Amino acid sequence: MKLKVLLKDLPDIQIKGSKEIEITGITSNSKLVSPGCLFVAKKGRLVDGTTFIPEAISGGAVAILTDIYDPSLKNVTQLIHPNVVQSEAKVAASYYEHPSKELWMVGVTGTNGKTTTTFAIKHLLDASLVPTGMIGTIEYVVGPRRYIASRTTPDVCANHKLLREMVTGGCRACVMEVTSHALDQARVAEVEFDVAVFANFSHEHLDYHHTMEEYFKAKAKLFQGLKSRSVALLNADDPWVMRCKHLTASSVMTFGIDEHADLMAKDIRFDPTGTHFTIEYAQQEMAFYWPLVGRFNVYNALSAIGVGIIKGYRLDEIATRLASFRSAPGRLESIENPLGLQIYVDYAHKPEALRNVLETLKELARGRIITVFGCGGDRDRDKRALMAEVSEELSDVTIVTSDNPRSEDPHAIIRDILTGFRKIHGHHVEVDRKKAITLAINEAKPQDIILIAGKGHEAQQVFASHSIDFDDRLVARECIEQLYLSAR
């Protein structure tokens, strides 16, 4: 695309150099620059992108988007705007020809449950013959192709590129997890959402946002950016979430269990295979079976049902389609085994998420609950003791171990966790995660439940200087196999 065509609807950007050059791509990562690229040199929290301009030019960049003109740069066109982040989004949307306008866009935010909810919404839309792309924590689904996710919500250029690939690949809709970091950093700027879901709000990411109010303000940006034709789908049982009702220009639809809402679930009954409940909407009632367990998963179901209603599906159609849904990988995922043990792997790495999972398992337990968990390094330290408090309250045995220590000392992280325990007994420490999982399996009796929490679908464990292959599900199966063989 010619630069002059790319910028024809962006008059605020000053151009220093030729407008006739051909732009073949856009990136803010100098390592991804190829000949013909437009390089976006923006200042981040830790890195100043302008320091990478020479590297970008060496890689073939023909244009630079930045905030200050540099007369020393030769043979490269400079695009100047005081707000580079805002301009990057506009340029990316223009280059990829505003793909979100060609898709039915659903954005899902909330502290917990985003992944399960997006998988459920995709399942519902796909089953309704609406081919749906997905962007989230586990993977990006782009038409027939699947990519392992590098981050939950990619950068703004990657987002618009993925959305264009979805359109080209035959998708008619997209469901996207939208994190508070992404909203704060404008990674979904210029993406037009038809529906935005706010599932819940609780303690998380205070290492980044510092206060709950700042965290909420980041989440609220998704709803403040909605058009009047869009719909905000809000959890009526969460007071934080309901604040967005007055912050958006869109229509609002509410869902809930306890507080009065447009869409309600009642008569909730759990069994080991799933959940039965009745949906009440617009003076209609419909029996639902949802093959996931737990009250928190009923909220995930309500989010998906609400999206289906907004899309125009009948309740009986939604009930039939969601009855065949299977949970996202690493979300209360059962590990089948010949020992007859009840073992679950879950991504819960936040206090509220751990509470949700353990309260669900409490309802199913006939024996003890043994919980294995750690906390990630370089993340919110305040939640470490809170995780211990939750596990001590709802587990019979807790084994504290490593998660992804990253640059921190694993023993220091564990010391922070241990401050949350009030009792002397009932918890053990095993810093080696594989040994901790083995300890839990060896400790368990047939009616006990083992929860391995924190990493879920993740396939690596990240240390300061290296990463190793580590999948809780595979490690648990290896431990079980060794135990089974030794017992024969």
N, C-alpha and C positions, 0 to 999 in steps of 0.2 A: 504494500500500500504506500502510495506517495505521501510524504510528510504533509504536504499542503492539504491533501484530502483528509488525513487523520485529524488535523487541527482545524478544519473549516468551521466546526461548531464550538470551538474553544477559543474565543477571541481574547481572553484574559492572559493567555500565554504569549510572552514575547519571544520572537524568533531571531536569533543571531546566527546567520549563515544561510545556506541554501535550503529552500523549501521543496526542491525538486528531487531530493534524495529518496530512495526506496527504503522503507522500513520493513524488516522481515521478522521482527519479534520485539518483545518488551520484557525487561527483567531488571530487578534491583539487586541481583546477585551477580557480581562480576565474574564468578566462575562459570556461569551459565551463558555468558555473552558469546554470540557467534556473529560472523560477518553480516552486517546490515542491521544489527540490533540497536534499539533505543535503550540506553542505560539510565536508570533512575537513581540518582545520587541523593539519598535522603538521610537525615540525621536520626538515628535510633537512640534507644536508651543507653546502649553500651558502645555502639559503633557509629562513626561518621562516614556515611557512604561516599562523600567527596574524596576521601583518601584512596578510594579504589578506582577513581576515574582513569588514571594512567593504565591500570591493568585492563579496564574495560576497553579502552581505545586499542590497546595491544591485541585484545581478543577480537577486534573487528567492529566495535561500536561506531556507528556513523552519526549518532546524535546523543546528547546528554540532557536529561531533565534535571535542573538544579535550581537553587534559589538566588545565586549570585553569579553574574557574568564573569568569566575568567578570560581576559584578553590573551593570555599566554597559550591557550589551547588552539592549535592550528588544525585545519582540515577536518573539523568536526563541527556539526551544527549544535548550538546550545539553545535549549528551551528554558526560559527563565520565568519562574513564578514564586512568590514568597511562601506559598503553601504547597510544598512538593507532594506531601501525602495526598492532599485533596486532588491535585492535578494528576498524580499517578493513576488514581481510580478513574478519573474522567477519560484519560488517554487510553487506559486499558479497555474500558467499556467501549470506547469509540473504535479501537483497533479490532476488537472481536465482534463488533457490530451489535452491541447490546443484547447478548444472548438470553439474559434473564427475561426479557420481554417476550421471548418465543417459547418459554417454558412456564408451566404452572409451578411456582416456587413456594416451597414450604421451609421455613427456618425454625429450628427447635433449639431453645435455650433453657437453662435451668442448671442447678448445681448437680443434680443426680438424674440418671435415667435417660439422658439424651440419646445414647447409642441404641438402647432397646427400643425407644420410641421411634427413632428414624428407621430402624430395620422394620418395625411393625407398619409404619406408614408406607414404606416402599413395598412391602408384601401386599398390603391392601390395594395400592394403586396398580401394581403389576397384575394382581389377580382380577382387577377390573379392566384389564386390557389397555392400561395407560402405561407404556414403557417408561420407567422412572430411573433416573440417575441418582447417585447418592454420594455425599461428601461427609466423612465423619472420622471418628477416632480409629476405627479398625481398617477401613479401606475406602477407596474412591471407586465407585462403579460408574463407568462411562460407556453407555451402550453395552456392547458385548465384552468390553475389556474391564479388568479389575486391577487396581494398583494398591499395593500396601501403603497405608497412610503414613506420611512423614510427620504430620501434625494434624490435629483435629480439624481446624479450619485453616486452609493454606493462605498464602499471601494474596493480595488483591489481584495481581497479574495472573497468577496460577488459577485463581477462582474463575475469572472471566474466560480463560483459556479452556478450563475443564467444562464450563457451561457451553461454550461454543462446540466442543467435541461431542457433548451430549446431544446437542441439536443435530449435528452432522451424523451422529450415530443412530438417529431415529428416536431419541427420547422425547417425550412430550411433557414430562414433569421432572422435578428435582427436589429431593429432600436433603437438607443440610443441617448438620450440627453447627451451632453458632456459639462460640465461647466468649466469655467476657474479655479475654485478651484480644480476640479477633475484633470485637466491637470497639475496644479502646484504641486499637491500632488501625482502625478503618480498613480491615481486610475484606469486609463485605460491602464497602462503599460502592454505590452505583449498581448494586444488585437489588432488583425490585421484587419484593416478596409479596405473594398473594395471601399467604397465611403465615403468622408468626405465633409459635407456641411458647408459653412460659410455664414450665412444668412445676418448678419449686425453687426455693431459695434458702440456703443455709450456709454455715461457716465454711469458707474455702478461699484459697488464693490471696490470703491477706499478706503474704510475702510480697505480692505485686500491688494489690490495691490499697493495702494498709488498714482500711476501715471497712466495715460492712456497708456503710453508706456509699463509699466510693465504688465498692463492688457492685452495689445495686445500680448506681448511676451508669456504670458500663453496660449492664444488662438492659437497662431501660432504653438505651440508644436504638436497639432493634425496633422498639415499638414507637419511639418518637419519629423514626424514619419511614413509617408505613404511610402509604397513600390512603385516601378516603375510601377507595374501592376495595381495600384489603380488609382482612379480618384478624384481630388479635384474639387468640384462644388462651384464656387465663384460668389458672387454678384458683377457684373461689375459696378453698380451704387455707390458702397461704396469704396472710396479710401483706407481706412484702410484694408478692406478685400482683395483688389487686391494686396496688398503687399505680400500676401502669394503665389501669382503666381510665384514669384522668390525664394521662400523658400522651395519649395517641389520638390521631385524627381519624383512625380507622373505625370500622364497626368492631364491637366486642362480643364475644361469646364466652360464657364461663362454664366450667365443669367442676365437679366435686363429689364428695361423699357426705361430709358433715354439714357444711353451709349450703343454703339454698343456691342453686345454680341452674343455668339453662339445661345442662346435661348432667344427670346424676346417676350414680351407681348405688343400688341398695340390695338388701338381702344377700350379702356377700358370704359365700361359703367356700372354704378351702379344702382340698384333698391332695394327696401326694402327687397327682397328675396335673393339677391345674386349679382354676378358680371358676366358680359359678356365681353369677350375679344378674340382677335385673337392671336394665337401662331404662331410664325415664327421660323422655324428651318430647316437647311439644304435645303434651297430653297423650303420648304413646308410651307403651311399655313393651319391652322385648327381652326375653331370656338370652343371656350370653354365656358361652363357655370359652374361657381364655386359657390356653395350655401353659400358663406360667403361674407360679404361686406367689402369694404375698400381697399385702395391702398396697405396698409401694408400686407393685406391678399393675394393680387396678388403675392407679393414676396414669401409668403408661398406656394402658388400654383406653382410658377415657380420652387421652390426647389423640390417639389414632382414630378413635370413633368420631371425635369432634372434627378432625380433618376430613373424614369420609362424609360426614353430614354437610360440611361446607362445600365439598366437591359435588354434592347433589345425590349421593347414594342413599337408598332406603336402609332403614335399620336392619331388616332381615338380610339384605345383601351384605352389609358390613359384618353381621354376626356370622354368616356362613364363611366369609373370607378370612376373618381373624381366627376362627376355630382351628385353622390349619397352620397358624403361625408357629414357628419355633424360635426360641430366643436367640439373641445375638451371641456370637462366640465369647466365652469367658464371662458370661452374665448368669450367675447361679447355674453354671454348667455342671451336670452330673457326670461323674467319672465311673462308668460301668466297670465292674471288677468281679473276679471269681470268688472273692472272699466274702461277698455279701455286705461289704461295708458301704455306708452312705457317705460319699465324699463329694463335696461341691467346690468348684473353683469360681471365684467372683472377683470382679475388678474393684470392689469396694476399697477405696483408699482415703475416704473422708469419714469423719465421725458419723454423720447422718446416714450415709450409705451403709456403713457397717451396722449401724443400729437397725436399719430397714431389713437387711439380710438376716441378721441374727433373730430379730423378732419373728420373721417368717419361719425360720428353722425351728424356733421354740414351739410353734404351733404343730410342727410335724414330728418333733422329737419324742422318742420313747425311752431313750437313754440320755447319756451326757452329750454336751456340745463341746468339741475341742476346736479351738480357733488358732490358726497360724497367721500371723501378720507382722509386718514391719512398716516403716514409713520412708518415703523417698527423701534423698538428700537434696539440698539446695531448694527446698520448698518450705511452705508455711510451717514453722516450728511449733506454733501454738496448738496445732491439731494433734501433735504426738501424744501428749498426756491425755487429751480427750479421747483418742482412739483406745487407750488403755482403760479408761473409765468405762467406756461402752462395752468393751470385751469382758471386763471383770464383772459387770452387771449381768450380762446376758449369756456368758459362757461358763462352763464348769471348769474347763482347763484352758489356759492361754499359753501359747508358745510364741515368744517374741523373737523375731529374727530380722534379717536384712531384707530390704525391698530393692530399690535402685539407689545405692548410696551416693552415686555421682561423685562430686568432689569432696564430700564429707567422710569423716571416719565413721564406719558402721557402728563401732562401739559407742561413739558419742551420741549418735541418733538413738540407739537403744537406751542409753542413760536418760535421755529426754523422755522417752516413752515410759520408762519405769516410774517416773515421778507421778504418773497418773494412777498407779495402783494403790489401793488403801489397805488391802489385806496382805499378810505376809505369805500366805500359801495360795496355791491355785494358779501360779504362773511360773514359767520356766524361760530361760534364755538359751538360745542356740543361734549364734551369729551366722552360721553356714545354712543357707536356706534349704539346700537339699537334705542336710541332716535334720533340720527342723521338721520337714515334711515326713521324712522317714520316722522320726520320733513320734509324730502324731499318729501315723498309721500303725506303728507297733503298739502304741498306747491304747488304740481303739478296740472296743468290744463290739459284737455284732449289732447291737441296737444303738450304738453311739453315732453321732453325726460329726464329720470333720469338715470344717470350713477353712479353705486356703484362700486368704483374702489379699487383695492389693494389686496384683499384676494381671489377673484375668487372661486376656488373649495375648499378652505380650510374649514375645519369643526370645527376648534377650534380657540380661541383667547388666546394668550399667554401673561401672566403677570409675574411679578418678582417671585412671590411665588406660583402661581397656573395657571392652564389653565381652560377655560370654553368651553362648547359646543357652537359654534357660526358659523353658515353657512349663509353668506349674502343672499343666495337664499331663504333659509327657513325663515329667519327673515323678508325678504321683503314680502313673501307670508303671514306670520302671521299678519303683519301690514296691508296688503291689506284686509285680511279677517275681521279683527276688524273694519276697516273703512267701508267696504261693509255692514257688519251687522248693524253697527250704523246708516247707511244711509237708511236702508230699513224701 
